[in-house]
Amino acid sequence: MADNLPYSTSVGTLERMLDKIKSAPSPERFTQDFVSTKLSLKGGSAFACIPLLKKMGFVATSGAPTDLYKEFRNPAKSRIAIGKAFRKLYSRLYEMNEYIHDASDEVVLGLIVECTGGEQDSSVTKLTLSTFNMLRKHADFDMVEESVEIIETEDENHKPQPPITINAPQQSSPQQSKGINLSYTINLNLPATKDIEVFNAIFKSLKEHILED
């Protein structure tokens, strides 16, 4: 079954709209009135960009700007935001080529035709490729994942377990003199868990591999 791919009927208008969004204040709702009044873009071609912004994840179904919209307005994150929106828009093409954003126009065109079942020279296919190229021109795909430091909070019901010290006898070797008993100490740092099976497994392994040597 052929898949539809998003495209703009006026790529130039979409590009201008994205540029104006950066400088205009964020609205409560991204409406036609906002587009015509605050962005100074009038006409059907401008209004037709709103559904595409929703598909990009910039505008919620309610019309409210999303976090990705706000991230796009940050000059330091604009290209990253477009990159995220791009991956969302063309997720089907990414299934076919995980590096589609770096592919040549010939490769992209071929995959668009394969995906949509459309004709190579059709206006829809050309608009799809044109929209694709405009967006990837403004996108950054080399996003660095932010490292997240996981901090465990302690409470009365979840405290780290103190290490357990086990004094185990050590058998004398034939070379050791009779009457000399040696022992060794094992310190266990037990995980903070209430699952008794975890402790059973630890002590079972300890008994089989250490204490009964």
Phi, psi and omega per residue, in radians:
M1 nan 2.305 -3.123
A2 -1.261 2.541 3.113
D3 -1.869 2.524 3.032
N4 -1.508 2.458 3.067
L5 -1.991 2.474 -3.106
P6 -1.206 2.577 3.076
Y7 -2.743 2.791 3.087
S8 -1.836 2.430 3.096
T9 -1.385 -0.200 3.084
S10 -2.467 1.492 -3.039
V11 -1.082 -0.657 3.126
G12 -1.105 -0.682 3.107
T13 -1.154 -0.715 3.111
L14 -1.094 -0.717 3.140
E15 -1.127 -0.731 3.107
R16 -1.160 -0.649 3.127
M17 -1.102 -0.773 3.131
L18 -1.075 -0.681 3.137
D19 -1.173 -0.687 -3.131
K20 -1.261 -0.523 3.134
I21 -1.058 -0.586 -3.094
K22 -1.090 -0.621 -3.060
S23 -1.721 -0.365 -3.135
A24 -1.396 2.587 3.089
P25 -1.149 2.591 3.127
S26 -1.206 2.258 3.130
P27 -1.492 2.873 3.008
E28 -1.201 -0.667 3.087
R29 -2.411 2.390 -3.126
F30 -1.534 1.677 -3.024
T31 -2.029 3.053 3.069
Q32 -1.101 -0.638 3.101
D33 -1.086 -0.704 3.109
F34 -1.126 -0.745 -3.121
V35 -1.092 -0.799 -3.071
S36 -1.342 -0.600 -3.054
T37 -1.580 -0.955 -3.062
K38 -1.430 -0.585 -3.135
L39 -1.682 -0.164 3.124
S40 1.001 0.683 3.070
L41 -2.109 2.008 -3.036
K42 -2.019 2.787 3.047
G43 1.785 2.941 -3.077
G44 -1.110 -0.602 -3.120
S45 -1.143 -0.602 3.111
A46 -1.268 -0.767 -3.128
F47 -1.137 -0.530 -3.136
A48 -1.215 -0.221 3.121
C49 -1.366 -0.353 -3.080
I50 -1.071 -0.829 3.097
P51 -1.028 -0.595 3.131
L52 -1.205 -0.652 3.080
L53 -1.089 -0.575 3.078
K54 -1.195 -0.713 3.108
K55 -1.168 -0.507 3.110
M56 -1.311 -0.277 -3.113
G57 1.566 0.219 3.115
F58 -1.470 -0.514 -3.095
V59 -2.247 2.301 3.132
A60 -1.310 2.912 3.126
T61 -1.061 -0.462 3.114
S62 -1.331 -0.211 -3.092
G63 1.703 -0.108 -3.128
A64 -1.343 2.434 3.052
P65 -1.092 2.430 -3.125
T66 -1.578 3.082 3.073
D67 -1.090 -0.578 3.131
L68 -1.182 -0.616 3.051
Y69 -1.055 -0.810 -3.132
K70 -1.173 -0.637 3.095
E71 -1.134 -0.659 3.139
F72 -1.093 -0.565 -3.123
R73 -1.302 -0.228 3.066
N74 -1.435 2.000 -3.076
P75 -0.928 -0.552 -3.108
A76 -1.323 -0.277 -3.063
K77 -2.125 0.045 -3.057
S78 -0.986 -0.849 -3.080
R79 -1.208 -0.582 3.091
I80 -1.171 -0.716 3.131
A81 -1.096 -0.726 3.092
I82 -1.116 -0.673 3.106
G83 -1.059 -0.726 3.108
K84 -1.148 -0.751 3.125
A85 -1.117 -0.672 -3.139
F86 -1.065 -0.805 3.132
R87 -1.112 -0.583 3.101
K88 -1.214 -0.780 -3.122
L89 -1.094 -0.738 -2.997
Y90 -1.960 0.664 3.141
S91 -1.047 -0.595 3.130
R92 -1.140 -0.697 3.121
L93 -1.217 -0.560 3.098
Y94 -1.176 -0.476 3.063
E95 -1.187 -0.467 -3.110
M96 -1.580 -0.516 3.109
N97 -2.691 1.933 -3.044
E98 -1.198 -0.200 3.090
Y99 -2.021 0.620 -3.067
I100 -1.038 -0.521 -3.125
H101 -1.178 -0.314 3.118
D102 -1.811 0.006 -3.060
A103 -1.314 2.723 3.106
S104 -1.245 2.833 3.111
D105 -1.010 -0.638 -3.129
E106 -1.113 -0.763 3.134
V107 -1.172 -0.780 -3.137
V108 -1.072 -0.788 3.136
L109 -1.039 -0.753 3.129
G110 -1.078 -0.719 -3.138
L111 -1.259 -0.565 3.069
I112 -1.107 -0.793 3.123
V113 -1.104 -0.754 3.132
E114 -1.114 -0.701 -3.085
C115 -1.266 -0.787 -3.029
T116 -1.567 -0.407 -3.063
G117 1.366 0.163 -3.124
G118 -1.432 3.031 3.113
E119 -1.454 2.547 -3.076
Q120 -1.086 -0.612 -3.075
D121 -1.718 0.167 -3.120
S122 -1.278 2.724 -3.136
S123 -1.125 -0.637 3.140
V124 -1.123 -0.760 3.122
T125 -1.100 -0.740 3.135
K126 -1.154 -0.705 3.116
L127 -1.175 -0.628 3.103
T128 -1.107 -0.791 3.118
L129 -1.156 -0.705 -3.138
S130 -1.128 -0.734 3.097
T131 -1.117 -0.778 3.113
F132 -0.967 -0.869 -3.073
N133 -1.188 -0.645 3.129
M134 -1.133 -0.762 -3.101
L135 -1.213 -0.726 -3.123
R136 -1.218 -0.396 3.076
K137 -1.144 -0.519 -3.098
H138 -1.781 0.166 -3.027
A139 -1.905 2.709 3.029
D140 -2.060 2.089 -3.104
F141 -1.811 -0.071 3.115
D142 -1.637 1.048 -3.101
M143 -1.362 2.355 3.092
V144 -1.669 2.119 3.121
E145 -1.174 2.288 3.101
E146 -1.281 2.325 3.105
S147 -1.306 2.419 -3.123
V148 -1.974 2.101 3.131
E149 -1.528 2.120 -3.127
I150 -1.619 2.078 -3.125
I151 -1.984 2.127 3.131
E152 -1.512 2.206 3.083
T153 -1.570 2.536 -3.116
E154 -1.794 2.456 3.006
D155 -2.434 -3.113 -3.063
E156 -1.139 -0.484 -3.089
N157 -1.671 -0.040 -3.099
H158 -2.529 1.363 -3.139
K159 -1.928 2.528 3.100
P160 -1.072 2.407 -3.099
Q161 -1.380 2.348 3.089
P162 -1.201 2.665 3.131
P163 -1.134 2.551 3.118
I164 -1.799 2.291 3.138
T165 -1.784 2.221 3.136
I166 -2.109 2.160 3.056
N167 -1.685 1.959 -3.076
A168 -2.013 2.465 3.125
P169 -1.248 2.567 3.084
Q170 -2.043 2.218 -3.094
Q171 -1.197 2.501 3.129
S172 -1.345 2.471 3.077
S173 -1.445 2.842 -3.132
P174 -1.022 -0.505 -3.095
Q175 -1.344 -0.309 -3.096
Q176 -1.374 2.582 -3.123
S177 -1.201 2.524 3.092
K178 -1.137 2.555 3.110
G179 1.597 -0.074 3.119
I180 -1.769 2.076 3.123
N181 -1.884 2.187 3.117
L182 -1.893 2.641 3.082
S183 -2.459 2.794 3.087
Y184 -2.335 2.748 -3.086
T185 -1.918 2.309 3.121
I186 -1.993 2.130 3.072
N187 -1.784 2.116 3.135
L188 -1.900 2.220 2.991
N189 -1.728 1.738 -3.055
L190 -1.397 2.517 3.113
P191 -1.196 2.662 3.117
A192 -1.412 1.515 -3.128
T193 -2.518 2.684 3.083
K194 -1.759 0.053 -3.117
D195 -1.377 1.895 -3.081
I196 -1.106 -0.461 -3.124
E197 -1.143 -0.537 3.102
V198 -1.102 -0.796 3.137
F199 -1.185 -0.671 3.120
N200 -1.042 -0.734 -3.127
A201 -1.160 -0.680 -3.138
I202 -1.114 -0.849 -3.079
F203 -1.268 -0.517 3.083
K204 -1.144 -0.786 3.114
S205 -1.117 -0.681 3.121
L206 -1.088 -0.765 -3.112
K207 -1.161 -0.709 -3.061
E208 -1.292 -0.636 -2.983
H209 -1.827 -0.267 -3.079
I210 -2.161 -0.968 -2.987
L211 -1.220 -0.420 -3.089
E212 -1.863 0.278 3.065
D213 -1.120 nan nan
